[in-house]
């Protein structure tokens, strides 16, 4: 694909850029890139696959591209959520992304992941809790979590450091599963 000049910069189409990330940097960086582009509705899986064909990907690179497209989840809203999803999946856990949960009062909210039927896993980048608005967000998050627990859900909160400790994450989720069993 030919680059074009936009505002004085040479750029390639987003689908091409995603394929280049997959080819140059591997599965996880490619999946993070594709999830973000899909969530923003800036590209489709078919466009990415077509870009791979146009770039002449073959062999392992073509296989990696197919796997990334198959595993992509446009519901993931951040790098942290994509990495959390991959970690939970690699730990062998059954999960769904961006699940809306209700109680007798109505909608409690949308959770990042639901593991099994009763364990909520949330990834917190913590930036949203900074400053005055952040304190409000934290208070609202606590009230939401209280409602989830009252409705019979266990909540596991993960931060960046947790993503590098799979055994710890697995233990946290297993403990939560035991609590709601």
N, CA, C and O atoms as a DFTB+ gen file, in Angstrom:
724 C
 N C O
     1  1       0.849      -1.177       0.000
     2  2       0.000       0.000       0.000
     3  2       0.888       1.230       0.000
     4  3       1.899       1.297       0.698
     5  1       0.487       2.179      -0.787
     6  2       1.221       3.434      -0.897
     7  2       0.901       4.342       0.268
     8  3      -0.248       4.454       0.695
     9  1       1.934       4.988       0.777
    10  2       1.733       5.999       1.815
    11  2       1.242       7.271       1.132
    12  3       1.527       7.520      -0.039
    13  1       0.509       8.056       1.885
    14  2       0.081       9.360       1.386
    15  2       0.501      10.410       2.401
    16  3       0.823      10.086       3.544
    17  1       0.496      11.650       1.987
    18  2       0.905      12.725       2.873
    19  2      -0.342      13.401       3.426
    20  3      -1.204      13.856       2.674
    21  1      -0.427      13.460       4.763
    22  2      -1.534      14.118       5.451
    23  2      -0.916      15.094       6.444
    24  3      -0.147      14.700       7.321
    25  1      -1.256      16.361       6.300
    26  2      -0.700      17.399       7.182
    27  2       0.825      17.319       7.241
    28  3       1.422      17.510       8.301
    29  1       1.440      17.041       6.116
    30  2       2.894      17.025       6.033
    31  2       3.547      15.731       6.490
    32  3       4.773      15.625       6.481
    33  1       2.751      14.747       6.889
    34  2       3.289      13.479       7.362
    35  2       2.922      12.361       6.403
    36  3       1.818      12.338       5.859
    37  1       3.857      11.425       6.195
    38  2       3.559      10.252       5.378
    39  2       2.808       9.250       6.246
    40  3       3.279       8.885       7.323
    41  1       1.660       8.812       5.791
    42  2       0.838       7.865       6.546
    43  2       0.366       6.745       5.628
    44  3       0.297       6.894       4.408
    45  1       0.042       5.616       6.260
    46  2      -0.563       4.505       5.544
    47  2      -1.971       4.338       6.103
    48  3      -2.262       4.827       7.195
    49  1      -2.847       3.657       5.372
    50  2      -4.185       3.390       5.920
    51  2      -4.080       2.618       7.233
    52  3      -3.133       1.859       7.436
    53  1      -5.039       2.809       8.110
    54  2      -5.008       2.183       9.424
    55  2      -4.931       0.658       9.326
    56  3      -4.192       0.026      10.081
    57  1      -5.675       0.076       8.418
    58  2      -5.629      -1.391       8.271
    59  2      -4.210      -1.849       7.951
    60  3      -3.755      -2.871       8.466
    61  1      -3.520      -1.107       7.113
    62  2      -2.131      -1.426       6.782
    63  2      -1.242      -1.292       8.012
    64  3      -0.384      -2.140       8.254
    65  1      -1.441      -0.241       8.781
    66  2      -0.636      -0.029       9.990
    67  2      -0.839      -1.167      10.986
    68  3       0.119      -1.628      11.607
    69  1      -2.077      -1.619      11.140
    70  2      -2.346      -2.733      12.062
    71  2      -1.624      -3.990      11.581
    72  3      -1.020      -4.699      12.387
    73  1      -1.677      -4.270      10.295
    74  2      -0.980      -5.443       9.749
    75  2       0.522      -5.310       9.993
    76  3       1.180      -6.289      10.346
    77  1       1.060      -4.128       9.812
    78  2       2.494      -3.926      10.039
    79  2       2.862      -4.167      11.511
    80  3       3.918      -4.728      11.800
    81  1       2.000      -3.747      12.434
    82  2       2.261      -4.008      13.858
    83  2       2.257      -5.507      14.116
    84  3       3.138      -6.020      14.805
    85  1       1.281      -6.206      13.573
    86  2       1.206      -7.659      13.757
    87  2       2.459      -8.324      13.192
    88  3       3.059      -9.176      13.847
    89  1       2.852      -7.941      11.985
    90  2       3.992      -8.566      11.320
    91  2       5.318      -8.243      12.021
    92  3       6.186      -9.109      12.129
    93  1       5.474      -7.024      12.486
    94  2       6.752      -6.595      13.067
    95  2       6.880      -6.876      14.563
    96  3       7.975      -7.140      15.058
    97  1       5.750      -6.818      15.283
    98  2       5.830      -6.861      16.746
    99  2       5.112      -8.048      17.383
   100  3       5.282      -8.294      18.577
   101  1       4.323      -8.778      16.621
   102  2       3.742     -10.001      17.142
   103  2       2.281      -9.914      17.536
   104  3       1.589      -8.923      17.301
   105  1       1.856     -11.002      18.145
   106  2       0.447     -11.245      18.438
   107  2      -0.170     -10.204      19.378
   108  3      -1.134      -9.536      19.005
   109  1       0.371     -10.061      20.582
   110  2      -0.264      -9.177      21.567
   111  2      -0.276      -7.708      21.130
   112  3      -1.326      -7.072      21.213
   113  1       0.841      -7.145      20.669
   114  2       0.767      -5.759      20.189
   115  2      -0.221      -5.601      19.021
   116  3      -0.919      -4.592      18.917
   117  1      -0.264      -6.611      18.153
   118  2      -1.215      -6.557      17.042
   119  2      -2.652      -6.616      17.514
   120  3      -3.514      -5.901      17.003
   121  1      -2.909      -7.478      18.500
   122  2      -4.266      -7.602      19.037
   123  2      -4.696      -6.315      19.739
   124  3      -5.833      -5.872      19.583
   125  1      -3.795      -5.721      20.507
   126  2      -4.091      -4.440      21.166
   127  2      -4.436      -3.392      20.116
   128  3      -5.410      -2.654      20.266
   129  1      -3.636      -3.329      19.055
   130  2      -3.874      -2.347      17.989
   131  2      -5.208      -2.583      17.289
   132  3      -5.969      -1.647      17.046
   133  1      -5.478      -3.841      16.970
   134  2      -6.722      -4.147      16.263
   135  2      -7.940      -3.915      17.147
   136  3      -8.931      -3.347      16.688
   137  1      -7.886      -4.343      18.406
   138  2      -9.013      -4.082      19.314
   139  2      -9.323      -2.584      19.371
   140  3     -10.483      -2.183      19.278
   141  1      -8.285      -1.765      19.524
   142  2      -8.491      -0.320      19.601
   143  2      -9.105       0.245      18.332
   144  3     -10.018       1.069      18.394
   145  1      -8.610      -0.191      17.185
   146  2      -9.137       0.299      15.907
   147  2     -10.575      -0.162      15.686
   148  3     -11.401       0.598      15.180
   149  1     -10.876      -1.411      16.064
   150  2     -12.247      -1.915      15.928
   151  2     -13.191      -1.178      16.873
   152  3     -14.298      -0.800      16.487
   153  1     -12.745      -0.975      18.119
   154  2     -13.594      -0.285      19.095
   155  2     -13.925       1.128      18.620
   156  3     -15.049       1.600      18.796
   157  1     -12.957       1.792      18.025
   158  2     -13.171       3.154      17.521
   159  2     -13.923       3.158      16.189
   160  3     -14.207       4.218      15.632
   161  1     -14.240       1.974      15.690
   162  2     -14.943       1.803      14.417
   163  2     -14.208       2.479      13.268
   164  3     -14.819       3.102      12.400
   165  1     -12.872       2.343      13.280
   166  2     -12.046       2.944      12.240
   167  2     -11.580       1.933      11.207
   168  3     -10.997       2.297      10.185
   169  1     -11.844       0.652      11.482
   170  2     -11.404      -0.397      10.581
   171  2     -12.269      -1.627      10.841
   172  3     -12.898      -1.744      11.893
   173  1     -12.292      -2.533       9.885
   174  2     -12.980      -3.814      10.074
   175  2     -11.960      -4.940       9.967
   176  3     -10.865      -4.754       9.436
   177  1     -12.332      -6.099      10.472
   178  2     -11.464      -7.263      10.331
   179  2     -11.205      -7.578       8.866
   180  3     -10.089      -7.940       8.493
   181  1     -12.227      -7.442       8.038
   182  2     -12.070      -7.721       6.605
   183  2     -11.063      -6.764       5.961
   184  3     -10.285      -7.174       5.100
   185  1     -11.073      -5.504       6.369
   186  2     -10.107      -4.543       5.831
   187  2      -8.679      -4.911       6.237
   188  3      -7.744      -4.773       5.449
   189  1      -8.527      -5.376       7.469
   190  2      -7.196      -5.775       7.942
   191  2      -6.725      -7.009       7.178
   192  3      -5.571      -7.081       6.756
   193  1      -7.617      -7.975       7.002
   194  2      -7.237      -9.163       6.234
   195  2      -6.863      -8.793       4.806
   196  3      -5.892      -9.324       4.266
   197  1      -7.621      -7.888       4.184
   198  2      -7.318      -7.446       2.815
   199  2      -5.970      -6.724       2.776
   200  3      -5.214      -6.883       1.818
   201  1      -5.670      -5.949       3.787
   202  2      -4.374      -5.265       3.839
   203  2      -3.242      -6.286       3.941
   204  3      -2.174      -6.095       3.360
   205  1      -3.480      -7.367       4.679
   206  2      -2.471      -8.424       4.771
   207  2      -2.206      -9.063       3.426
   208  3      -1.061      -9.354       3.079
   209  1      -3.269      -9.282       2.670
   210  2      -3.116      -9.843       1.320
   211  2      -2.357      -8.850       0.441
   212  3      -1.437      -9.233      -0.281
   213  1      -2.744      -7.570       0.504
   214  2      -2.088      -6.548      -0.319
   215  2      -0.602      -6.409       0.022
   216  3       0.216      -6.111      -0.848
   217  1      -0.263      -6.625       1.287
   218  2       1.143      -6.544       1.691
   219  2       1.905      -7.837       1.409
   220  3       3.119      -7.902       1.599
   221  1       1.188      -8.863       0.956
   222  2       1.824     -10.116       0.572
   223  2       2.248     -10.993       1.746
   224  3       3.214     -11.748       1.639
   225  1       1.529     -10.897       2.866
   226  2       1.876     -11.754       4.009
   227  2       1.682     -13.211       3.632
   228  3       0.698     -13.583       2.994
   229  1       2.651     -14.032       4.045
   230  2       2.586     -15.461       3.776
   231  2       3.042     -16.229       5.015
   232  3       3.603     -15.654       5.948
   233  1       2.795     -17.516       5.004
   234  2       3.314     -18.405       6.035
   235  2       2.887     -18.021       7.436
   236  3       1.713     -17.763       7.700
   237  1       3.882     -17.989       8.347
   238  2       3.584     -17.705       9.749
   239  2       2.958     -16.333       9.944
   240  3       2.067     -16.170      10.777
   241  1       3.418     -15.343       9.182
   242  2       2.872     -13.989       9.327
   243  2       1.398     -13.955       8.930
   244  3       0.596     -13.288       9.584
   245  1       1.039     -14.663       7.873
   246  2      -0.364     -14.715       7.454
   247  2      -1.203     -15.454       8.492
   248  3      -2.331     -15.056       8.784
   249  1      -0.648     -16.534       9.049
   250  2      -1.356     -17.277      10.092
   251  2      -1.565     -16.433      11.335
   252  3      -2.643     -16.457      11.931
   253  1      -0.532     -15.677      11.736
   254  2      -0.644     -14.802      12.906
   255  2      -1.736     -13.747      12.664
   256  3      -2.533     -13.453      13.555
   257  1      -1.761     -13.190      11.461
   258  2      -2.781     -12.191      11.135
   259  2      -4.176     -12.792      11.270
   260  3      -5.061     -12.167      11.855
   261  1      -4.386     -13.993      10.739
   262  2      -5.694     -14.644      10.837
   263  2      -6.086     -14.872      12.302
   264  3      -7.235     -14.645      12.681
   265  1      -5.129     -15.320      13.125
   266  2      -5.414     -15.556      14.549
   267  2      -5.774     -14.254      15.271
   268  3      -6.704     -14.224      16.077
   269  1      -5.044     -13.195      14.983
   270  2      -5.337     -11.904      15.633
   271  2      -6.732     -11.431      15.244
   272  3      -7.499     -11.001      16.106
   273  1      -7.068     -11.505      13.970
   274  2      -8.402     -11.065      13.528
   275  2      -9.479     -11.920      14.192
   276  3     -10.510     -11.398      14.614
   277  1      -9.249     -13.223      14.288
   278  2     -10.241     -14.116      14.895
   279  2     -10.419     -13.827      16.391
   280  3     -11.524     -13.970      16.914
   281  1      -9.355     -13.425      17.080
   282  2      -9.414     -13.185      18.521
   283  2      -9.804     -11.759      18.893
   284  3     -10.060     -11.477      20.063
   285  1      -9.852     -10.878      17.936
   286  2     -10.124      -9.466      18.225
   287  2     -11.500      -9.283      18.863
   288  3     -12.436     -10.033      18.587
   289  1     -11.597      -8.281      19.713
   290  2     -12.840      -7.993      20.421
   291  2     -13.077      -6.486      20.423
   292  3     -12.436      -5.762      21.185
   293  1     -13.991      -6.006      19.578
   294  2     -14.247      -4.569      19.518
   295  2     -14.861      -4.002      20.796
   296  3     -14.959      -2.785      20.950
   297  1     -15.273      -4.876      21.709
   298  2     -15.836      -4.410      22.975
   299  2     -14.752      -3.929      23.942
   300  3     -15.036      -3.142      24.844
   301  1     -13.522      -4.391      23.763
   302  2     -12.438      -3.961      24.653
   303  2     -12.135      -2.489      24.400
   304  3     -11.923      -2.065      23.264
   305  1     -12.122      -1.731      25.474
   306  2     -12.055      -0.275      25.361
   307  2     -10.681       0.306      25.634
   308  3     -10.505       1.522      25.552
   309  1      -9.691      -0.538      25.959
   310  2      -8.367      -0.004      26.264
   311  2      -7.319      -1.104      26.132
   312  3      -7.639      -2.290      26.039
   313  1      -6.066      -0.679      26.126
   314  2      -4.950      -1.615      26.105
   315  2      -5.045      -2.544      27.316
   316  3      -4.858      -3.754      27.196
   317  1      -5.337      -1.966      28.481
   318  2      -5.442      -2.758      29.705
   319  2      -6.522      -3.816      29.615
   320  3      -6.334      -4.939      30.084
   321  1      -7.652      -3.469      29.017
   322  2      -8.729      -4.459      28.880
   323  2      -8.320      -5.579      27.927
   324  3      -8.600      -6.747      28.195
   325  1      -7.668      -5.242      26.828
   326  2      -7.229      -6.290      25.908
   327  2      -6.233      -7.206      26.593
   328  3      -6.345      -8.428      26.500
   329  1      -5.264      -6.630      27.279
   330  2      -4.269      -7.459      27.973
   331  2      -4.926      -8.314      29.054
   332  3      -4.539      -9.466      29.251
   333  1      -5.914      -7.760      29.752
   334  2      -6.627      -8.534      30.774
   335  2      -7.364      -9.703      30.131
   336  3      -7.314     -10.823      30.639
   337  1      -8.044      -9.452      29.025
   338  2      -8.781     -10.510      28.329
   339  2      -7.847     -11.636      27.918
   340  3      -8.166     -12.810      28.108
   341  1      -6.707     -11.289      27.360
   342  2      -5.750     -12.300      26.914
   343  2      -5.235     -13.092      28.113
   344  3      -5.127     -14.317      28.046
   345  1      -4.921     -12.411      29.194
   346  2      -4.431     -13.094      30.393
   347  2      -5.477     -14.068      30.935
   348  3      -5.163     -15.223      31.221
   349  1      -6.712     -13.603      31.075
   350  2      -7.769     -14.467      31.606
   351  2      -7.991     -15.670      30.696
   352  3      -8.170     -16.790      31.175
   353  1      -7.979     -15.445      29.406
   354  2      -8.139     -16.547      28.444
   355  2      -6.977     -17.525      28.558
   356  3      -7.180     -18.739      28.569
   357  1      -5.744     -16.990      28.643
   358  2      -4.565     -17.854      28.747
   359  2      -4.559     -18.656      30.044
   360  3      -3.945     -19.720      30.118
   361  1      -5.248     -18.140      31.074
   362  2      -5.366     -18.875      32.331
   363  2      -6.454     -19.945      32.267
   364  3      -6.675     -20.673      33.234
   365  1      -7.133     -20.035      31.118
   366  2      -8.139     -21.072      30.926
   367  2      -9.510     -20.713      31.467
   368  3     -10.355     -21.587      31.660
   369  1      -9.732     -19.427      31.711
   370  2     -11.009     -18.993      32.287
   371  2     -12.020     -18.671      31.192
   372  3     -11.668     -18.114      30.153
   373  1     -13.270     -19.025      31.436
   374  2     -14.365     -18.715      30.522
   375  2     -14.860     -17.305      30.838
   376  3     -15.238     -17.019      31.974
   377  1     -14.860     -16.432      29.844
   378  2     -15.238     -15.044      30.122
   379  2     -16.017     -14.427      28.967
   380  3     -15.976     -14.885      27.825
   381  1     -16.730     -13.363      29.329
   382  2     -17.432     -12.528      28.339
   383  2     -17.041     -11.084      28.602
   384  3     -16.876     -10.678      29.752
   385  1     -16.891     -10.305      27.529
   386  2     -16.504      -8.896      27.632
   387  2     -17.717      -7.987      27.690
   388  3     -18.747      -8.254      27.072
   389  1     -17.571      -6.894      28.454
   390  2     -18.549      -5.803      28.471
   391  2     -19.984      -6.315      28.656
   392  3     -20.841      -6.147      27.789
   393  1     -20.210      -6.935      29.799
   394  2     -21.511      -7.528      30.109
   395  2     -22.322      -6.546      30.954
   396  3     -21.825      -6.012      31.946
   397  1     -23.558      -6.318      30.557
   398  2     -24.455      -5.477      31.352
   399  2     -25.085      -6.328      32.443
   400  3     -25.558      -7.436      32.188
   401  1     -25.086      -5.795      33.667
   402  2     -25.623      -6.521      34.809
   403  2     -26.746      -5.706      35.435
   404  3     -26.650      -4.487      35.575
   405  1     -27.815      -6.409      35.809
   406  2     -29.006      -5.782      36.370
   407  2     -29.321      -6.385      37.735
   408  3     -28.957      -7.523      38.031
   409  1     -29.993      -5.610      38.541
   410  2     -30.575      -6.122      39.779
   411  2     -32.048      -5.712      39.784
   412  3     -32.558      -5.221      38.777
   413  1     -32.719      -5.908      40.894
   414  2     -34.163      -5.602      40.931
   415  2     -34.444      -4.113      40.720
   416  3     -35.561      -3.751      40.351
   417  1     -33.457      -3.245      40.946
   418  2     -33.628      -1.794      40.743
   419  2     -33.354      -1.372      39.313
   420  3     -33.646      -0.240      38.925
   421  1     -32.796      -2.277      38.535
   422  2     -32.480      -1.933      37.148
   423  2     -31.024      -2.207      36.821
   424  3     -30.378      -3.061      37.430
   425  1     -30.532      -1.475      35.861
   426  2     -29.167      -1.696      35.383
   427  2     -28.155      -1.207      36.418
   428  3     -28.179      -0.052      36.843
   429  1     -27.271      -2.115      36.808
   430  2     -26.172      -1.747      37.698
   431  2     -25.069      -1.102      36.866
   432  3     -24.494      -0.088      37.259
   433  1     -24.786      -1.688      35.737
   434  2     -23.754      -1.150      34.858
   435  2     -23.177      -2.217      33.971
   436  3     -23.588      -3.377      33.996
   437  1     -22.220      -1.795      33.193
   438  2     -21.505      -2.700      32.303
   439  2     -20.154      -2.981      32.940
   440  3     -19.439      -2.062      33.339
   441  1     -19.813      -4.263      33.031
   442  2     -18.541      -4.653      33.628
   443  2     -17.573      -5.055      32.525
   444  3     -17.987      -5.482      31.447
   445  1     -16.286      -4.916      32.802
   446  2     -15.283      -5.253      31.790
   447  2     -15.390      -6.714      31.382
   448  3     -15.455      -7.032      30.195
   449  1     -15.409      -7.618      32.392
   450  2     -15.470      -9.050      32.106
   451  2     -16.321      -9.759      33.139
   452  3     -16.331      -9.398      34.316
   453  1     -17.028     -10.764      32.682
   454  2     -17.745     -11.661      33.568
   455  2     -17.121     -13.042      33.371
   456  3     -17.177     -13.615      32.284
   457  1     -16.522     -13.565      34.452
   458  2     -15.909     -14.894      34.431
   459  2     -16.923     -15.847      35.038
   460  3     -17.373     -15.653      36.167
   461  1     -17.280     -16.878      34.285
   462  2     -18.353     -17.750      34.737
   463  2     -19.640     -16.938      34.793
   464  3     -19.905     -16.119      33.913
   465  1     -20.429     -17.169      35.824
   466  2     -21.707     -16.464      35.929
   467  2     -21.728     -15.373      36.996
   468  3     -22.628     -14.533      36.998
   469  1     -20.745     -15.373      37.907
   470  2     -20.853     -14.473      39.059
   471  2     -19.578     -13.737      39.447
   472  3     -19.565     -13.056      40.472
   473  1     -18.505     -13.848      38.667
   474  2     -17.272     -13.153      39.022
   475  2     -17.013     -12.038      38.004
   476  3     -16.821     -12.286      36.814
   477  1     -17.014     -10.817      38.509
   478  2     -16.740      -9.633      37.703
   479  2     -15.249      -9.337      37.803
   480  3     -14.690      -9.293      38.898
   481  1     -14.616      -9.135      36.669
   482  2     -13.215      -8.714      36.657
   483  2     -13.164      -7.351      35.973
   484  3     -13.617      -7.181      34.841
   485  1     -12.597      -6.389      36.697
   486  2     -12.473      -5.029      36.191
   487  2     -11.005      -4.659      36.101
   488  3     -10.236      -4.916      37.027
   489  1     -10.612      -4.054      34.982
   490  2      -9.263      -3.509      34.863
   491  2      -9.348      -2.018      35.157
   492  3     -10.162      -1.303      34.573
   493  1      -8.500      -1.563      36.066
   494  2      -8.468      -0.141      36.423
   495  2      -7.124       0.451      36.064
   496  3      -6.094       0.079      36.627
   497  1      -7.143       1.383      35.114
   498  2      -5.920       2.083      34.764
   499  2      -5.570       3.171      35.765
   500  3      -4.471       3.723      35.716
   501  1      -6.483       3.486      36.671
   502  2      -6.337       4.439      37.768
   503  2      -6.314       5.906      37.344
   504  3      -6.551       6.773      38.185
   505  1      -6.042       6.219      36.089
   506  2      -6.010       7.614      35.647
   507  2      -7.363       8.281      35.832
   508  3      -7.433       9.469      36.147
   509  1      -8.440       7.523      35.639
   510  2      -9.782       8.100      35.747
   511  2     -10.123       8.534      37.166
   512  3     -11.129       9.212      37.374
   513  1      -9.306       8.155      38.148
   514  2      -9.590       8.510      39.535
   515  2      -8.771       9.703      40.021
   516  3      -8.789      10.010      41.214
   517  1      -8.060      10.378      39.132
   518  2      -7.247      11.528      39.523
   519  2      -8.083      12.801      39.570
   520  3      -9.034      12.953      38.803
   521  1      -7.728      13.712      40.467
   522  2      -8.363      15.022      40.541
   523  2      -9.770      14.979      41.108
   524  3     -10.241      13.947      41.588
   525  1     -10.437      16.146      41.040
   526  2     -11.785      16.286      41.604
   527  2     -12.786      15.361      40.918
   528  3     -13.564      14.682      41.588
   529  1     -12.769      15.331      39.605
   530  2     -13.688      14.452      38.867
   531  2     -13.354      12.990      39.151
   532  3     -14.238      12.134      39.169
   533  1     -12.094      12.720      39.367
   534  2     -11.678      11.365      39.681
   535  2     -12.241      10.878      41.004
   536  3     -12.612       9.711      41.140
   537  1     -12.305      11.780      41.983
   538  2     -12.892      11.395      43.275
   539  2     -14.373      11.065      43.104
   540  3     -14.883      10.136      43.730
   541  1     -15.049      11.816      42.267
   542  2     -16.463      11.501      41.981
   543  2     -16.582      10.142      41.295
   544  3     -17.452       9.337      41.627
   545  1     -15.698       9.906      40.343
   546  2     -15.713       8.620      39.628
   547  2     -15.442       7.472      40.593
   548  3     -16.056       6.411      40.486
   549  1     -14.532       7.680      41.527
   550  2     -14.215       6.638      42.500
   551  2     -15.416       6.353      43.402
   552  3     -15.709       5.195      43.700
   553  1     -16.109       7.408      43.837
   554  2     -17.298       7.220      44.684
   555  2     -18.390       6.479      43.915
   556  3     -19.041       5.589      44.461
   557  1     -18.588       6.842      42.656
   558  2     -19.599       6.167      41.834
   559  2     -19.213       4.699      41.614
   560  3     -20.071       3.816      41.625
   561  1     -17.926       4.453      41.414
   562  2     -17.449       3.082      41.208
   563  2     -17.667       2.237      42.460
   564  3     -18.037       1.067      42.365
   565  1     -17.438       2.824      43.627
   566  2     -17.651       2.093      44.876
   567  2     -19.133       1.746      45.045
   568  3     -19.463       0.624      45.427
   569  1     -20.019       2.692      44.767
   570  2     -21.457       2.427      44.877
   571  2     -21.875       1.323      43.899
   572  3     -22.676       0.455      44.247
   573  1     -21.340       1.355      42.695
   574  2     -21.637       0.332      41.691
   575  2     -21.145      -1.033      42.172
   576  3     -21.850      -2.034      42.041
   577  1     -19.938      -1.067      42.727
   578  2     -19.392      -2.322      43.227
   579  2     -20.211      -2.856      44.405
   580  3     -20.419      -4.064      44.516
   581  1     -20.669      -1.977      45.273
   582  2     -21.527      -2.401      46.389
   583  2     -22.806      -3.046      45.863
   584  3     -23.260      -4.057      46.399
   585  1     -23.386      -2.462      44.813
   586  2     -24.598      -3.045      44.220
   587  2     -24.309      -4.404      43.599
   588  3     -25.112      -5.329      43.724
   589  1     -23.180      -4.526      42.939
   590  2     -22.805      -5.819      42.338
   591  2     -22.694      -6.887      43.408
   592  3     -23.208      -7.993      43.244
   593  1     -22.029      -6.561      44.496
   594  2     -21.867      -7.546      45.590
   595  2     -23.229      -7.885      46.202
   596  3     -23.507      -9.049      46.493
   597  1     -24.073      -6.875      46.395
   598  2     -25.404      -7.128      46.965
   599  2     -26.236      -8.024      46.050
   600  3     -27.116      -8.748      46.516
   601  1     -25.954      -7.974      44.739
   602  2     -26.674      -8.810      43.772
   603  2     -26.052     -10.202      43.650
   604  3     -26.507     -11.012      42.843
   605  1     -25.018     -10.485      44.442
   606  2     -24.442     -11.820      44.453
   607  2     -23.208     -12.012      43.600
   608  3     -22.816     -13.149      43.336
   609  1     -22.587     -10.934      43.162
   610  2     -21.374     -11.029      42.353
   611  2     -20.148     -10.782      43.224
   612  3     -20.203     -10.014      44.184
   613  1     -19.056     -11.431      42.886
   614  2     -17.753     -11.122      43.477
   615  2     -17.021     -10.234      42.468
   616  3     -17.147     -10.425      41.258
   617  1     -16.265      -9.275      42.968
   618  2     -15.567      -8.336      42.094
   619  2     -14.066      -8.455      42.321
   620  3     -13.582      -8.382      43.451
   621  1     -13.343      -8.641      41.220
   622  2     -11.884      -8.671      41.237
   623  2     -11.408      -7.461      40.452
   624  3     -11.779      -7.276      39.293
   625  1     -10.588      -6.642      41.088
   626  2     -10.033      -5.453      40.431
   627  2      -8.571      -5.694      40.114
   628  3      -7.796      -6.121      40.970
   629  1      -8.203      -5.413      38.870
   630  2      -6.822      -5.579      38.435
   631  2      -6.250      -4.227      38.017
   632  3      -6.959      -3.377      37.480
   633  1      -4.961      -4.046      38.272
   634  2      -4.225      -2.864      37.814
   635  2      -3.057      -3.358      36.963
   636  3      -2.829      -4.562      36.846
   637  1      -2.323      -2.419      36.374
   638  2      -1.252      -2.777      35.448
   639  2      -0.297      -3.816      36.024
   640  3       0.043      -4.783      35.343
   641  1       0.139      -3.632      37.263
   642  2       1.118      -4.548      37.855
   643  2       0.591      -5.980      37.917
   644  3       1.367      -6.930      37.814
   645  1      -0.717      -6.142      38.084
   646  2      -1.309      -7.489      38.151
   647  2      -1.147      -8.258      36.841
   648  3      -1.054      -9.486      36.851
   649  1      -1.114      -7.552      35.724
   650  2      -1.068      -8.218      34.426
   651  2       0.235      -8.977      34.203
   652  3       0.319      -9.827      33.317
   653  1       1.245      -8.670      35.006
   654  2       2.519      -9.382      34.909
   655  2       2.638     -10.497      35.953
   656  3       3.706     -11.087      36.115
   657  1       1.538     -10.783      36.663
   658  2       1.545     -11.811      37.708
   659  2       0.364     -12.766      37.510
   660  3      -0.593     -12.740      38.284
   661  1       0.433     -13.607      36.477
   662  2      -0.708     -14.470      36.170
   663  2      -1.136     -15.381      37.314
   664  3      -2.331     -15.601      37.512
   665  1      -0.178     -15.912      38.069
   666  2      -0.536     -16.803      39.177
   667  2      -1.367     -16.054      40.219
   668  3      -2.332     -16.596      40.758
   669  1      -0.989     -14.813      40.497
   670  2      -1.732     -13.996      41.454
   671  2      -3.147     -13.726      40.947
   672  3      -4.112     -13.823      41.704
   673  1      -3.264     -13.390      39.670
   674  2      -4.582     -13.124      39.085
   675  2      -5.446     -14.378      39.164
   676  3      -6.616     -14.301      39.541
   677  1      -4.884     -15.522      38.815
   678  2      -5.641     -16.773      38.878
   679  2      -6.118     -17.041      40.300
   680  3      -7.268     -17.427      40.508
   681  1      -5.244     -16.838      41.276
   682  2      -5.633     -17.054      42.680
   683  2      -6.762     -16.104      43.075
   684  3      -7.698     -16.517      43.760
   685  1      -6.691     -14.837      42.653
   686  2      -7.737     -13.865      42.982
   687  2      -9.079     -14.295      42.395
   688  3     -10.107     -14.235      43.070
   689  1      -9.063     -14.730      41.129
   690  2     -10.305     -15.139      40.466
   691  2     -10.841     -16.424      41.099
   692  3     -12.047     -16.546      41.314
   693  1      -9.969     -17.374      41.398
   694  2     -10.419     -18.613      42.034
   695  2     -11.019     -18.343      43.409
   696  3     -12.027     -18.948      43.773
   697  1     -10.417     -17.455      44.164
   698  2     -10.976     -17.100      45.483
   699  2     -12.357     -16.456      45.315
   700  3     -13.277     -16.741      46.081
   701  1     -12.492     -15.600      44.325
   702  2     -13.788     -14.967      44.062
   703  2     -14.826     -16.008      43.663
   704  3     -15.976     -15.940      44.097
   705  1     -14.424     -16.973      42.839
   706  2     -15.340     -18.043      42.429
   707  2     -15.784     -18.851      43.640
   708  3     -16.950     -19.236      43.736
   709  1     -14.882     -19.105      44.547
   710  2     -15.227     -19.866      45.762
   711  2     -16.213     -19.078      46.619
   712  3     -17.120     -19.660      47.215
   713  1     -16.043     -17.769      46.685
   714  2     -16.945     -16.939      47.494
   715  2     -18.383     -16.961      46.983
   716  3     -19.324     -16.913      47.776
   717  1     -18.556     -17.033      45.674
   718  2     -19.899     -16.967      45.108
   719  2     -20.493     -18.346      44.819
   720  3     -21.639     -18.461      44.385
   721  1     -19.695     -19.393      45.067
   722  2     -20.175     -20.762      44.778
   723  2     -21.264     -21.156      45.762
   724  3     -21.793     -22.264      45.686
